[in-house]
């Protein structure tokens, strides 16, 4: 660990996995009193680093008021990324995490962000760029940019549809398009009438491995049919998601739903559950049941379950795919924020990365 003093705040930098594991208890404590997402949890960050941290430098910056942790900047450092000869300070989980942000204890936002900018201004040399991806637009980070002396720009990176859940399923379903609502009701009733159908979710570790393998199989089959790699394209990615699922289940944040015909899983949906918000991460369904709309039935059942459990938000995460418009018209945005020293090289870095962001968005739009 590396300790320094910034203003009235102590800064401790975690640079190795052993020190990260020692931070677990404090990290999980600050989660109780801050706005955070599944991708900021200790479970996600620790596993992401262990599986994908090769050729990167761990650089988690922790801010303390005395001995009291008030905020975490879960950074890593990369070198020469995308052909740019620069050192990038990034969030751990960049690229394959949907929402990334600072973890700040409620009531300490002002001192945290002022201390953060003060620290970064001292640490960033002319060859360093701050490249923060997938920041939710409502992040309090943006309220404190006036305290920042670095040059910066930002752009929209992702569109993220979500449902603001009402008090009852009836209220929600009656808010949907009439044709879609009738089809959903019809297909749901027909499935449970024609098949020995059950809807449930995994509750213990002994069944989790099989259920994750089934989710992966169903998801990959659809993408393979389209001659595309799918989300679980490598053994490393599959192992990562299975380990995260295990840790999330132990912490009470995983909901892996299954729709079955007798003992046969015909649709799976993996979600994370944090602070009365359910995050729909990924799903798959049996192509032999394609004409029975089992994927759509599954989403409806999960939203209904969320309402019954008192959730406030059902979040579809990144991606403005057309099918999501059937469920909601509410959308929020993720931002890509880039900052560097105030000089010609710094401005070049900023413009280069935001141009890169525009190209990636075009590719994703075409892919969707």
N, C-alpha and C positions, 0 to 999 in steps of 0.2 A: 504494500500500500504506500501511497505517496501523500503526505499531508502538507497543506499550505493554508495560510490565512487570507481570506478575502473579506474586507470590511469587517463586520461583526460576526461573520459566519466562517466556520471551519469547513474546509474542503478536503475530503478524503477520496482518493481515486483508487478504484478497484481495477487491477490489471492482470489478474490470474484467476483461474477457476476455483482454487482453494479459497481465496478471499471472497469470491462471489458466493460460495456455499455458506461461508460464515455470515453473510449478510441476510440470509433467508428470513430469520425471525423479524428483523427490523423492516425488511421489505414487506412482508406480509402484514405487519402492524400498520404501516403507512397506507396500505391498500384500504384499510377499514375507514379511513377519514379523508379520502381523496377521490377525484374522478379518474377512473381507470377503465381499461378495456381488457378483454381476454389476452391480447397480444402485449400487454404491459405486465401481466402477472409474472410472478417469480417462476412458475412452472413453465410458461412459454419461453421466457428469456433464457433461462438456464439451459433448457433443452435445445433451443435454437443455436445457442453458442456451441454447445457440445457437438452438434451435428454439422454445423455450417461455418464455424468460426475459423477454419483453416485459412491461412494466408491473410488473416485480419488481426488487428490488435484490439484486445479488450480494453475498454476505457470508460468505465461506469463512474460518473462523477456524482458524489454524494455530498449534500450540503447539510451541515449540522449547526444548530443554535445551542452552543454548549455541547452536551452529549446527546441532544435530542435531534433525531433525523427529521428534517423538514421537507426534503425533496430529493428526487433522484433524476439524473440525466443519464438514461441507459444507452450510452454511446459505444460505438466501436470506430476504429480507424481503418480505412482501406487505402491502397496505393495504386495509382495508375489505372483506375477503373474506367472502362469504356474508352480506353485510349488517351485519357486526359492525364498528363503528367502533373499530378497534384495529389496531395494528401487530403482525403475527404473524412470529415467527422460526420458520422451517420448514426441513426438509431439502429440498435440491434434488432434484427428482424426485417430490415428494409427489403423490399421486393415481394416477399411472400407472407407478409403480415398485413392485415386490412386497416387497422387504426394504430397509429403510433404517436406517443405524446410523452411529455414529462409527467412524472408522478409527484404531485405536490400536495402536502398536507393542507387541508382547508384552513384558511385564515393566514397562511404564510406565503401567499402567492407573490406579494409585492417584494418582500425581502429575498425570496428565492430567485425571481427573474432578474432583479437588479444585480444580485450576486452572480448569477449565471453569466449575464452579459459582461460584467466586470472581469470575470474569470476568462471567458473566451477571448475578449479583446487582448488580454495579456498573453494568452497561450497561442493564438493563431498567428503564424508568420506569413510571409507573402506567398508561400507555396501551399497554403492550407485553405480549404473551403469547407464551409458548413453546409451540408446537403441533407435536409430533413424531409423525408417522404411521408405521405399518408397522414398528415396532421389534420384531425377534424377541424372544420372551419370554426366551430364554437370553442376551440381551445383557448384558454385564458392567456396562452403564450402571446397571441396577437395583440392583446390589450396593453402589453408592456414593451412594445417595440420602440417606443419613444426613448427608452433607456438604453437603446443599442446604438453604438457609434460605428458599427460596421456598415458597409454598403450591402444592400440586400434587395431582392426581388422575389416574388412568389407567383405561382400560377395554379389553376385548378388541375388536379391530377386524376381524381376519381369522382364519379357520381355514385351515391350510395342510397338506394331506396329503403324506406323503413315504414312500418305501420305503427301509428299511435293507437294502442289498444284501448277499446272502450270497456265498459263494465261487463258486457255480456257478448256471447257469440252471436246471438240474434241481432243485436245492434250492429255488430261488425258485418255479418254476412249480408244484411239488408242494405248496407252501404255500397256493396259491390255492384258492378254492371249486371243488369238483369239476366242477360243471356249466360254470362259466365256463372252467375249464382245458380241458375237453374241446372246448368250442366254439372256443376260441382255437386249439388245435392243429389242429382240423378245418379251420377257415376259412383258416388260414395255409397248410396243405398244399394245400388246394383252389385257393387263389389262384395259387400257383406251378405247379400242375399245369395249370390251365385257361388261364393267360395266360403270355406271355413276360415273366415278372416279374423285376425286379431291385430290390435295396435298396442304396442308396449315400448318400453325403453330399458336399456341395460342398467342394472342396479348393482352388479358385483363384478369383481375382477375376474372370476373364473370363466365368465362368459364373454368378457370384453375382447380378448384376442380373436376369438372366432368371429365375433360381430364386426370387428374392424376389418378383418380379412374379407368378410362378405361385402362390406361397404366398398372396399377397394376394388374387389372383383366386379361388382355391379357398375361402379363409376367408370372403370377402365374399359369395360366391354362396349359401352356407348361411344366412347371417344375412339376406341380402336376401329369401330365400324365406320367412323368418319375419317379414318387415317390420320388421327391426331394423337399426341402423346398423352393427354389427360393430366390431371393434377398429381397423380401418384406415379410419375414417370420413371422413378429410379428406386432402387432398393433403399438408399439412404433416406429419401423423402418418405417412403412408407414406414421405415423404422422410426423416423422422427415423429410422425403423426400418431403412431401407435404408443410411443412413450409419452407424448403429451396427453393423449387420451387417458392413459393410466393415471398420470399425476393429477389431471383435472378431475377424474372420477373420485380419487381419494380426497380431493379438496372440496367436493360437492359442486363442481362447476361444469361437469360434462353431462349432456343429455344426448345419447345416441338412440334414436328412435328406429323402430322396425315395424313394417307392415308385412304380415305373413299370410300365406295361404296354407293352412295347416302348419307344418313345420318348415315350410319353405319361405325364406325371406324374399319378398318381391320388391321391396323398396326400403332404403335406409336413408336416414338424414342425421348428420352430425351437427350438433349445435353446442354453443357454450353459453352458460347462464351466469350473469354477473349483475348484481344490484337491480333486480327486477327488470332486466333486459335480456332477451334471448337473441343470440347471434347465430344466424343460420350460416354455417360454414361451408358444408359440401354435402352432396347427396348422390344417390345412384338408384337405378331401378332395373328390374329384369326385363330385357327387351321382348321376351315372350308375352309380357303383359302390357306392352306398349299401347295397344288399342283400348285398354281398360283404364287409362289415365292414372295409373297408380302413383306416379310422381306428383301429380296435382292433388290427388286425394291425400297423400302424405303431408304436403305443405298445409292443407286445410286442417288436418287433424292436429298438427303441431301448433298452429296458431290458436286453435280452439283450446288446446291444453294450456297454452301460455295464458290465455284469458282466464281460464278456470283457476290457475295458480296465482292470479293477481299481478301478472307482469304488466309493465307500462309500455314497453317497446318490443316489437319484433323487428329485428334488423336484418336486412338482406345483404348487408356488407357491400363490398365494391362490385361495380358492374351494373350497367344500365340496360340489361337484357330485356327484350320486349315482354317476356312472360311475367316479369315482376309488376308490370303495369296493370295486370289483372287483379293484383292484390292491394296495390297502393299507388297513389300519385304523389305521395310525399317523398321528397328527395333532399339529401344534404350533400355536401361536397368535402372532399379531402384536398388538402393544399400541399404543394411541394414548395418548400422555403429554402432559398439559397442565399448565403451571405459570405462575404470575403472582405479582406482589407480594402480600404478606399484608395485604390490605385488602378492603373491601366490593366495590370495582370489580374487583379481581383475582379474587375468588371468583365474581363474576357472569360474567366471561370464561370461567373454567374450566367452570362449570356449563352455560353457553351452548354451548360447543364440544362437550362430552360429550353434551349433548342432541342436537346436530346429528349426532354420531357414531351415536347410537342410531337416528335416523331413516334415515340412510344404510344402516345394517346391515339394517333392515327392508326397505328398497327392494331391496337386493341379494339378500336371502333370497327375496323374492317373485320377482325376476327369475330366479334360479337354478332 
